[in-house]
Amino acid sequence: MTYGGQVQSILSVFAKVFVMIIVLHIVMLILQYTVGGLLHKKNPFTLLKIMAPAYFTAVGTQSSAATIPVTLGQVKKTGVQGRIADFTVPLLATVHLSGSMITLVSCSVGVMLLNGTTPTIAMYIPFILMLGVTMVAAPGVPSGAVIAALGVLETMLGFDQTMITLMIALYLAQDSLGTATNVTGDGAITMIVDKFSPKKTGKMKQTKAAI
């Protein structure tokens, strides 16, 4: 295959992976907000509209941590308790990276196909489980997830330096969308937590004041 043919092949795979990741991000957000909406008896698409400013802020900043103020403000507009949002949103900015997980797994599949390796379920189940643990340690800064995942990619999927380079390049092209999915999903999870958390009633406040 000529150099031009190789470049065309790589770009073709990149384009397919890019489209697949966007579709999976949308599906994930719809599922999350369907659950959150059902629990709070609200329209999931209305809730997604409320969270839109957080999504687009994350697209620009590419950082979950930098988007926390906007995410927190929009989450409170969904009707959850302020004390619940104040606790969950900063925590989820670090431990909830569903969008980044989707992006990393999809990108790794694309890189393996480019390298002539056929991914298998048996290969990917342990990888996904380990990647989920690794993501907890990923910093909430641009490209933090892929940097944290490099060790897992090398040891569990056998990525060499060329594959790592392709992986980083492919991930960087879609990092902003993964981060946006992460922070937007934080709103749905906060709603779920809020549903199962005790509500502060006026009576409870009076009791505390008396104490």
Number of C-alpha atoms within 10 A of each C-alpha: 7 7 8 9 10 12 11 12 14 16 13 12 15 21 14 11 21 19 11 15 23 18 11 15 23 13 11 18 23 18 15 20 26 20 18 24 22 12 14 17 10 15 13 21 14 13 21 22 12 18 26 16 18 26 25 18 21 29 20 13 16 24 25 32 22 16 25 20 13 16 28 23 17 21 25 20 14 20 13 18 20 14 11 17 25 15 12 18 24 19 14 21 24 19 19 21 26 21 26 27 20 19 29 26 16 18 25 24 20 24 23 18 14 17 12 8 11 11 14 9 8 8 12 17 11 12 17 16 10 14 23 17 11 17 23 17 14 18 18 21 15 19 21 17 26 23 13 17 19 16 15 17 21 14 11 14 16 13 20 11 10 10 18 18 13 19 22 18 14 23 23 17 11 21 26 25 22 31 34 29 28 28 32 28 28 30 32 26 20 24 27 20 17 22 16 9 11 9 11 10 8 9 9 11 11 10 9 9 8 7 6
